[in-house]
């Protein structure tokens, strides 16, 4: 599934289709992206799903790594592999 769903549509899709991975883009509203990624990492429907973070700003990298150590911080090229 390749989608950019919004709340609450994401959870409906996650329950129905069981994504193989979730990517969160930090380009727009990095604080919101961090909260979203944190919630995804803890939610029953997605906590076992690999989580990838794109375009994490340099000034937030350390905080993001501490809060979401299980998430991979990747480039678009790495994600495509």
Secondary structure as the mmCIF struct_conf table of DSSP 4:
data_model
#
loop_
_struct_conf.conf_type_id
_struct_conf.id
_struct_conf.beg_label_comp_id
_struct_conf.beg_label_asym_id
_struct_conf.beg_label_seq_id
_struct_conf.end_label_comp_id
_struct_conf.end_label_asym_id
_struct_conf.end_label_seq_id
TURN_TY1_P TURN_TY1_P1 UNK A 7 UNK A 8
HELX_RH_AL_P HELX_RH_AL_P1 UNK A 9 UNK A 17
BEND BEND1 UNK A 20 UNK A 20
STRN STRN1 UNK A 21 UNK A 25
BEND BEND2 UNK A 27 UNK A 28
HELX_RH_AL_P HELX_RH_AL_P2 UNK A 30 UNK A 42
BEND BEND3 UNK A 43 UNK A 43
TURN_TY1_P TURN_TY1_P2 UNK A 44 UNK A 48
BEND BEND4 UNK A 49 UNK A 49
STRN STRN2 UNK A 50 UNK A 54
BEND BEND5 UNK A 55 UNK A 55
HELX_RH_3T_P HELX_RH_3T_P1 UNK A 58 UNK A 60
HELX_RH_AL_P HELX_RH_AL_P3 UNK A 61 UNK A 67
TURN_TY1_P TURN_TY1_P3 UNK A 68 UNK A 70
BEND BEND6 UNK A 71 UNK A 71
STRN STRN3 UNK A 72 UNK A 74
HELX_RH_AL_P HELX_RH_AL_P4 UNK A 76 UNK A 80
#
